[in-house]
Amino acid sequence: MKKEFNIGIVGAQFMGRVHTNAWFDVAQFYDLPFKVIMKAACDIDPASEQNFAVRLGWQSFETSWEKLIEREDIDIVDICTPNNSHMPIAVAAAKNGKHVICEKPIAMDTTEAKQMLEAAEVSGVNHMVAFNYRRIPAIALAKKMIDEGKLGKIHHFNAVYYQDWLVDPEFPWVWRHDIKLAGSGAHGDMNAHTVDLARFLVGDIESVCGEEKVFIKERKKPGTKKAGIVTADDAACFLARFENGALGNFIATRFATGKKNFLRLEIFGSKGSLIFNLERLNELEYYSRDDHSAEHGFRNILVTENEHPYINRWWPPGHTIGWEHTFIHEIGDFLTAIANNVKITPDFYDGYKCQLVLDAVMKSSKFRKWIDISN
Ligand SMILES: NC(=O)c1ccc[n+]([C@@H]2O[C@H](COP(=O)([O-])OP(=O)(O)OC[C@H]3O[C@@H](n4cnc5c(N)ncnc54)[C@H](O)[C@@H]3O)[C@@H](O)[C@H]2O)c1
């Protein structure tokens, strides 16, 4: 085993900063058999050298990802760029023998996702999709409780994911509005998370019926007098049938006025129910039909006890953690898998399975009918 693992990160804005925070901190909370070196950052914007790489402690800077993935001193490539670049970077990095962690949605569509999965599997590298919500302790606890049978047979999985940053018609055109850069809008951005959580907690989805909507079709484009055309959905809703018979309801919108990043899951089973709210991510609501007392009802579990998933890495009970810590779990688990030479989930297969559902919803919206999901 190497004594040092060198990281190369591509994309130097929002997720670039979030992942940098995790690379920087991970060794404090995970006992790793090697040192993690923040070797190189890359962004097409040269200003990122000073604003990002130097400021956040990356040792070197590239403006071309092709150059970064050819560097022999890079062991792991972390992809934090817009969705249209995930596939070429991941495929090339895997072919060059780098382990790859890639932001979600894995790709623009299922075809690209499959190419990524195949390239990573052929190269034998470790691969992961950054579905960080799986690693919220309350979600990991929900998974444990479901696996233990505490909910019995699951009947319903409801997921709403609300943001409101696009309800302002003056909000400018950005890459997320362009289907050629993003693949889709709120759908691939937000439903990607909830579809992955649905697969994680309930199982695979068999068929979907959905509707996508663009509410504001043109936006001001910075640096030009021409309007930017919005081709990616502002909102996407769909119904789902799970392979195990459960029913699913999904809403993702960037027009939920007043809601900033509100994600709520409701899972109703024959023996009990669970409710999760991202705005209170240290908590999990649980109802058990086994409680026959007069005081039965939903109870609120504060997921900060040592016995709860991930918590023994952190603070004493009641000392809550935040959204950014889920990325430390993600990167810590990824590095641990590399150290132990074992696979990690969610991997590119999970990214591909999620993409199958996302693509089927888009097809359903286009053709206005239910779509069966097949491999
Ligand atoms: N896990 C999460 O919760 C979460 C949250 C937000 C975004 N994301 C995902 O992270 C990815 C990045 O989103 P973001 O919000 O950080 O975007 P962003 O616009 O904030 O940053 C993207 C950066 O990539 C750079 N870039 C673009 N093309 C490039 C290329 N070809 N080579 C090198 N650099 C390039 C841009 O200059 C920019 O600095 C997306 O896939 C998005 O869906 C995930």
The ligand as an SDF file (V2000), in Angstrom:
LIG
                    3D

 44 48  0  0  0  0  0  0  0  0999 V2000
  -24.0100   16.5050   -3.9370 N   0  0  0  0  0  0  0  0  0  0  0  0
  -24.7000   17.6430   -3.9260 C   0  0  0  0  0  0  0  0  0  0  0  0
  -25.4920   17.8840   -3.0220 O   0  0  0  0  0  0  0  0  0  0  0  0
  -24.4990   18.6430   -5.0430 C   0  0  0  0  0  0  0  0  0  0  0  0
  -24.8730   19.9810   -4.8480 C   0  0  0  0  0  0  0  0  0  0  0  0
  -24.6330   20.8810   -5.8850 C   0  0  0  0  0  0  0  0  0  0  0  0
  -24.0950   20.4580   -7.0770 C   0  0  0  0  0  0  0  0  0  0  0  0
  -23.7770   19.1340   -7.2520 N   0  0  0  0  0  0  0  0  0  0  0  0
  -23.1970   18.6640   -8.5290 C   0  0  0  0  0  0  0  0  0  0  0  0
  -21.8210   19.0900   -8.5860 O   0  0  0  0  0  0  0  0  0  0  0  0
  -21.4560   19.3660   -9.9460 C   0  0  0  0  0  0  0  0  0  0  0  0
  -20.8880   20.7850  -10.0130 C   0  0  0  0  0  0  0  0  0  0  0  0
  -21.8870   21.6810   -9.5870 O   0  0  0  0  0  0  0  0  0  0  0  0
  -21.4880   23.0710   -8.9130 P   0  0  0  0  0  0  0  0  0  0  0  0
  -22.7430   23.5590   -8.2640 O   0  0  0  0  0  0  0  0  0  0  0  0
  -20.2540   22.9360   -8.1130 O   0  0  0  0  0  0  0  0  0  0  0  0
  -21.2120   23.9420  -10.2080 O   0  0  0  0  0  0  0  0  0  0  0  0
  -20.4820   25.3470  -10.2810 P   0  0  0  0  0  0  0  0  0  0  0  0
  -21.0080   26.0330  -11.4880 O   0  0  0  0  0  0  0  0  0  0  0  0
  -20.5480   26.0330   -8.9570 O   0  0  0  0  0  0  0  0  0  0  0  0
  -18.9450   24.9520  -10.5180 O   0  0  0  0  0  0  0  0  0  0  0  0
  -18.5110   24.2640  -11.6630 C   0  0  0  0  0  0  0  0  0  0  0  0
  -17.0360   24.5960  -11.9000 C   0  0  0  0  0  0  0  0  0  0  0  0
  -16.5720   23.7480  -12.9470 O   0  0  0  0  0  0  0  0  0  0  0  0
  -15.7700   24.5260  -13.8330 C   0  0  0  0  0  0  0  0  0  0  0  0
  -15.7520   23.8540  -15.1150 N   0  0  0  0  0  0  0  0  0  0  0  0
  -16.7450   23.8030  -16.0380 C   0  0  0  0  0  0  0  0  0  0  0  0
  -16.3730   23.0320  -17.0800 N   0  0  0  0  0  0  0  0  0  0  0  0
  -15.1370   22.5840  -16.7970 C   0  0  0  0  0  0  0  0  0  0  0  0
  -14.2000   21.7630  -17.5030 C   0  0  0  0  0  0  0  0  0  0  0  0
  -14.5110   21.2120  -18.6840 N   0  0  0  0  0  0  0  0  0  0  0  0
  -12.9800   21.5300  -16.9570 N   0  0  0  0  0  0  0  0  0  0  0  0
  -12.6620   22.0910  -15.7470 C   0  0  0  0  0  0  0  0  0  0  0  0
  -13.4960   22.8730  -15.0570 N   0  0  0  0  0  0  0  0  0  0  0  0
  -14.7160   23.1100  -15.5680 C   0  0  0  0  0  0  0  0  0  0  0  0
  -16.4190   25.8930  -13.8320 C   0  0  0  0  0  0  0  0  0  0  0  0
  -15.5220   26.9020  -14.2950 O   0  0  0  0  0  0  0  0  0  0  0  0
  -16.7960   26.0420  -12.3600 C   0  0  0  0  0  0  0  0  0  0  0  0
  -15.7420   26.6060  -11.6200 O   0  0  0  0  0  0  0  0  0  0  0  0
  -22.7120   19.1500  -10.7740 C   0  0  0  0  0  0  0  0  0  0  0  0
  -22.6650   17.8690  -11.3280 O   0  0  0  0  0  0  0  0  0  0  0  0
  -23.8450   19.2540   -9.7710 C   0  0  0  0  0  0  0  0  0  0  0  0
  -24.9920   18.5370  -10.1350 O   0  0  0  0  0  0  0  0  0  0  0  0
  -23.9670   18.2370   -6.2420 C   0  0  0  0  0  0  0  0  0  0  0  0
  1  2  1  0
  2  3  2  0
  2  4  1  0
  4  5  1  0
  4 44  2  0
  5  6  2  0
  6  7  1  0
  7  8  2  0
  8  9  1  0
  8 44  1  0
  9 10  1  0
  9 42  1  0
 10 11  1  0
 11 12  1  0
 11 40  1  0
 12 13  1  0
 13 14  1  0
 14 15  2  0
 14 16  1  0
 14 17  1  0
 17 18  1  0
 18 19  2  0
 18 20  1  0
 18 21  1  0
 21 22  1  0
 22 23  1  0
 23 24  1  0
 23 38  1  0
 24 25  1  0
 25 26  1  0
 25 36  1  0
 26 27  1  0
 26 35  1  0
 27 28  2  0
 28 29  1  0
 29 30  1  0
 29 35  2  0
 30 31  1  0
 30 32  2  0
 32 33  1  0
 33 34  2  0
 34 35  1  0
 36 37  1  0
 36 38  1  0
 38 39  1  0
 40 41  1  0
 40 42  1  0
 42 43  1  0
M  CHG  2   8   1  16  -1
M  END
$$$$
